[in-house]
Amino acid sequence: MKARGIAIIDLEIDGGFKEAAAEEVALENLIADYVKGNSRVVHYQVELRERRGEPGSVDLSKMKFRAN
């Protein structure tokens, strides 16, 4: 069976691009540690993007994802 895990983490970062880059590196390291010991993982990718709009909770079950 194939499956895809999706996690959403909204961050409030004081500062600018340097601080955001440090958070992205920390997130990459955290995910890499999880993946390293899990033989089920065939691919992973980590990306930190700018978020717009008001912070709030997200219902992943209602989100739509497109395949490019």
C-alpha positions in Angstrom: 0.0 0.0 0.0 1.2 3.5 -0.8 0.5 6.3 1.7 1.5 10.0 2.0 1.9 11.7 5.4 1.2 15.4 5.5 2.0 17.6 8.5 1.2 21.3 8.8 3.2 23.5 11.2 2.5 27.2 11.3 5.3 29.2 12.8 5.5 32.8 14.1 9.0 33.9 13.4 10.4 37.1 14.8 12.9 38.5 12.3 13.4 37.9 8.6 14.9 35.5 6.1 17.9 34.5 8.3 15.6 33.4 11.2 13.3 31.6 8.8 16.2 29.8 7.2 17.4 28.7 10.6 13.9 27.3 11.3 13.9 25.5 8.0 17.2 23.8 8.8 15.9 22.8 12.2 12.8 21.3 10.6 14.9 19.5 8.0 17.1 18.0 10.7 14.1 16.8 12.7 12.4 15.1 9.7 15.8 13.6 8.6 16.2 12.0 12.0 12.7 10.5 11.8 13.3 9.2 8.2 16.8 7.8 8.9 15.4 5.0 11.1 12.3 4.3 9.1 12.7 1.8 6.2 9.2 2.4 5.0 10.0 6.0 3.8 10.8 6.0 0.1 11.0 9.8 -0.3 10.7 12.9 1.7 10.9 16.6 1.2 10.9 19.6 3.6 10.1 23.1 2.6 9.3 26.2 4.6 7.1 28.8 2.8 5.8 32.2 3.7 2.3 32.0 5.1 -0.3 34.7 4.5 -3.5 35.3 6.2 -4.7 35.0 9.7 -3.4 32.1 11.8 -5.9 29.5 12.6 -6.5 25.8 12.7 -6.5 23.8 9.4 -8.7 20.8 8.7 -6.5 18.5 6.6 -9.4 16.3 5.7 -11.0 19.2 3.8 -7.8 20.3 2.0 -7.4 19.5 -1.7 -4.0 18.7 -3.2 -3.3 18.8 -6.9 -0.8 16.5 -8.7 1.5 18.3 -11.1 
